[in-house]
Amino acid sequence: MWKWDPEDGQGKGVIVMIHGAFEHHGRYGWLIEMWRNSGFHVVMGDLPGQGTTSRSKRGHIERFDEYISAVKEWLQAAYQFDLPIFLLGHSLGGLVAIRLLQEERVKLAGVILSSPCLGLLHTPPKILDVLSYGLNSLVPSVKFTTGLSIEMATRNKEVQEIDLNDTLYVTKVSVRWYREMIQAVKLAFTDVSKMPDIPFLVMQAGDDKIVDKSEVKKWFQQLSLSEMHFKEWPKLYHEIFNEPEREEVFAYTKSFVENCLRSIGYVVD
């Protein structure tokens, strides 16, 4: 886990960020600096089996709850600032955020989901999906390639070039990881009524090559919250905070966060 402070040291709030599948916190340098320059503390770590965590378990988890436990630790660190906290989850990180909020009671000023993983466009052939049930019991740690490419995530050539040389990028995941992720998606839908009444912003890539945006919309439409916003970004690929239009995406997100702060009595410059 890492913590970054705003340049003036006097933060308005704390942004706890959860990265997506196969990646790590190091890919969020630009976004971390944008939050810091805007006067926010940032707390972030690498999810189990990814980034700088155990290489022997790269791309593998035993239970999806491992992700939830990790984020709970990050939130505990964020509470030490005694400032309003916002949870920002991208892709798999968005799914982790949803499952955390459905299972735990945490104090948050707002939630931001970026192309949350609530359904995949590319899934294993039906026969492999069926076989995965048996493999999950017999050899849960056996791994297969993800079938995803860097070009599917973002149109940003600079980010693509960096990712091609990123040795921390996960290229294979275990059968157990896959089954746990699929189960988490199902629970995100069946337990949607458990979502706490917290200001919500869901932003979805309009030309997502990885997540099924229709499933994201379907989930959002089942929410019943006092404040909930859905924003689709036309033509943008999956990683909206890495796209060429990312400054516009950030400005929109920052506006949501600052409006949440104003609603609870904070003065935002």
C-alpha positions in Angstrom: 0.0 0.0 0.0 1.2 3.5 -0.8 0.0 7.0 0.2 0.5 10.2 -1.7 -0.2 13.7 -0.2 -1.3 16.8 -2.0 1.4 19.4 -2.8 0.3 21.8 -0.1 -0.2 19.0 2.5 -3.7 20.2 3.3 -6.0 17.8 1.7 -9.7 18.3 1.0 -10.3 14.6 1.0 -8.9 11.1 0.3 -9.2 9.1 -2.9 -8.8 5.4 -2.4 -8.2 3.8 -5.8 -8.6 0.1 -6.9 -6.9 -0.9 -10.1 -8.2 -3.4 -12.6 -7.4 -7.0 -13.5 -3.9 -7.9 -14.7 -2.4 -4.5 -13.9 -1.0 -2.6 -10.8 -0.8 0.7 -9.1 2.2 1.9 -11.2 0.0 2.4 -14.2 -1.9 5.1 -12.3 0.9 7.7 -12.0 -0.9 10.3 -14.1 -4.2 10.0 -12.3 -2.5 10.1 -8.9 -0.7 13.3 -9.8 -4.0 14.8 -11.0 -5.6 14.1 -7.7 -2.6 15.4 -5.7 -2.5 18.6 -7.8 -6.2 19.1 -7.1 -5.7 18.9 -3.3 -6.4 15.3 -2.5 -4.6 12.5 -0.6 -4.4 9.2 -2.5 -4.2 5.7 -1.1 -3.6 2.7 -3.3 -2.1 -0.7 -3.4 -1.7 -3.7 -5.6 -4.5 -6.3 -5.4 -3.4 -9.9 -4.3 -1.8 -11.8 -7.1 -1.0 -8.7 -9.1 1.7 -6.0 -9.4 4.3 -6.2 -6.6 2.5 -8.9 -4.6 3.6 -12.5 -4.5 5.0 -13.5 -7.9 4.3 -17.2 -7.1 0.6 -16.4 -7.1 0.6 -14.0 -10.0 -2.9 -14.1 -11.6 -4.3 -16.4 -8.9 -6.6 -16.0 -5.8 -8.3 -18.6 -3.6 -11.3 -16.4 -2.8 -12.6 -13.1 -4.2 -12.8 -11.9 -0.6 -9.0 -11.6 -0.7 -9.5 -8.4 -2.8 -12.1 -7.1 -0.4 -9.8 -7.6 2.6 -7.0 -5.7 0.8 -9.2 -2.7 0.1 -10.5 -2.7 3.7 -6.8 -2.2 4.8 -6.4 0.7 2.4 -9.6 2.3 3.8 -8.3 1.9 7.3 -5.2 3.9 6.2 -7.4 6.5 4.6 -9.4 7.0 7.8 -6.3 8.2 9.5 -6.5 11.5 7.6 -9.9 12.3 9.2 -11.2 13.6 5.8 -14.0 12.6 3.5 -13.1 9.5 1.6 -14.0 8.6 -2.0 -13.6 5.1 -3.4 -12.6 4.9 -7.1 -12.6 1.4 -8.7 -11.7 0.7 -12.3 -12.9 -2.5 -14.2 -12.2 -5.4 -11.8 -11.6 -2.7 -9.1 -15.1 -1.5 -9.7 -16.4 -5.0 -9.1 -14.3 -5.2 -5.9 -15.8 -1.9 -4.8 -19.3 -3.1 -5.4 -18.8 -6.4 -3.5 -17.1 -4.5 -0.7 -20.1 -2.2 -0.3 -22.6 -5.0 -0.5 -20.8 -7.0 2.3 -19.3 -4.3 4.6 -20.4 -1.0 6.1 -17.8 1.6 5.3 -17.9 5.4 5.7 -17.6 7.1 2.3 -18.4 10.4 0.9 -18.9 9.0 -2.6 -18.1 6.2 -5.0 -16.7 6.4 -8.6 -16.8 3.3 -10.9 -14.9 3.3 -14.1 -16.0 0.7 -16.7 -16.8 -1.7 -13.9 -16.4 -5.4 -14.7 -20.1 -6.5 -14.6 -20.0 -8.6 -17.7 -17.3 -9.5 -20.3 -17.5 -9.2 -24.1 -15.0 -12.0 -24.5 -15.6 -15.2 -22.6 -14.2 -18.7 -22.9 -16.0 -21.1 -25.3 -18.9 -22.8 -23.7 -17.1 -26.2 -23.5 -14.2 -24.5 -21.7 -16.5 -22.7 -19.3 -18.2 -26.0 -18.4 -14.8 -27.7 -17.9 -13.6 -24.9 -15.7 -16.0 -26.1 -13.0 -14.2 -29.4 -12.7 -10.8 -27.8 -13.1 -11.7 -25.4 -10.3 -12.0 -28.4 -7.9 -9.1 -30.5 -9.2 -6.4 -28.0 -10.2 -7.6 -24.5 -9.3 -4.2 -22.9 -9.9 -3.8 -24.0 -13.5 -3.6 -20.9 -15.7 -4.6 -19.9 -19.2 -4.0 -16.8 -21.2 -6.4 -13.9 -20.8 -7.0 -13.4 -24.5 -6.9 -9.6 -24.1 -4.4 -7.2 -25.6 -3.1 -3.8 -24.6 -4.6 -2.3 -27.8 -8.1 -3.4 -26.5 -7.7 -1.3 -23.3 -6.8 2.1 -24.7 -6.2 4.1 -27.8 -3.4 6.0 -26.1 -0.2 5.1 -28.0 2.1 6.3 -25.2 0.4 4.1 -22.7 0.5 1.2 -25.1 4.2 1.5 -25.5 4.8 1.6 -21.8 2.6 -1.4 -21.2 4.4 -3.5 -23.8 7.6 -3.3 -21.6 5.8 -3.7 -18.3 7.1 -6.9 -16.6 4.4 -6.6 -13.9 1.5 -7.0 -16.3 -0.3 -10.3 -15.8 -0.9 -12.3 -19.0 -2.3 -15.5 -17.5 -5.0 -16.1 -14.8 -6.0 -19.3 -13.0 -9.2 -21.2 -13.3 -10.0 -20.3 -9.7 -9.5 -16.6 -10.5 -12.0 -16.9 -13.4 -14.6 -18.8 -11.4 -14.4 -16.4 -8.4 -14.7 -13.4 -10.7 -17.8 -14.8 -12.5 -19.4 -15.6 -9.1 -18.6 -12.0 -7.9 -20.4 -10.6 -11.0 -23.5 -12.7 -10.2 -23.5 -11.6 -6.6 -23.1 -7.9 -7.7 -26.5 -8.3 -9.5 -28.4 -10.5 -7.0 -27.3 -8.3 -4.0 -27.8 -5.0 -5.7 -30.4 -4.0 -3.1 -27.6 -4.2 -0.5 -25.9 -1.1 -1.9 -25.6 1.7 0.7 -27.2 5.1 -0.1 -23.9 6.8 -1.0 -23.5 9.3 -3.9 -22.6 7.2 -6.9 -20.9 8.0 -10.3 -20.7 5.2 -12.8 -18.6 6.1 -15.9 -18.6 3.7 -18.8 -16.4 3.6 -22.0 -18.7 3.9 -25.0 -16.5 1.8 -27.2 -15.4 -0.7 -24.6 -13.6 -3.7 -26.1 -13.4 -5.6 -22.7 -16.5 -5.0 -20.5 -20.0 -5.4 -21.8 -21.4 -1.9 -21.4 -25.0 -3.2 -21.6 -24.5 -5.2 -18.5 -23.1 -2.1 -16.7 -26.2 -0.1 -17.7 -28.5 -3.0 -16.6 -26.8 -3.1 -13.1 -27.0 0.7 -12.7 -30.7 0.8 -13.6 -31.4 -1.6 -10.7 -29.9 0.8 -8.2 -32.2 2.9 -6.0 -30.0 5.6 -4.4 -30.6 9.2 -3.5 -27.8 10.4 -5.8 -26.7 8.3 -8.7 -25.1 9.4 -12.0 -24.3 7.5 -15.2 -22.0 8.9 -17.8 -21.1 7.1 -21.0 -18.0 8.4 -22.8 -18.6 7.9 -26.6 -15.7 6.4 -28.6 -13.5 5.9 -25.6 -12.0 2.5 -24.9 -12.0 0.6 -21.6 -9.4 2.6 -19.7 -11.1 6.0 -19.7 -8.5 7.5 -17.4 -5.8 6.5 -20.0 -7.6 7.6 -23.1 -6.5 10.7 -25.1 -9.5 12.5 -23.6 -8.5 11.7 -20.1 -8.2 15.3 -18.9 -11.9 15.8 -19.7 -12.8 12.5 -17.9 -10.8 13.7 -14.9 -12.5 17.1 -14.8 -15.9 15.5 -14.9 -14.9 13.1 -12.0 -13.4 15.9 -10.0 -16.6 18.0 -10.4 -18.6 15.1 -9.0 -16.2 14.7 -6.0 -16.2 18.5 -5.2 -20.0 18.6 -5.5 -20.2 15.8 -2.9 -17.9 17.7 -0.6 -20.1 20.8 -0.9 -23.2 18.8 -0.1 -21.7 17.8 3.2 -20.6 21.3 4.1 -17.0 21.5 2.9 -15.7 24.6 1.3 -14.1 23.7 -2.0 -11.8 26.3 -3.6 
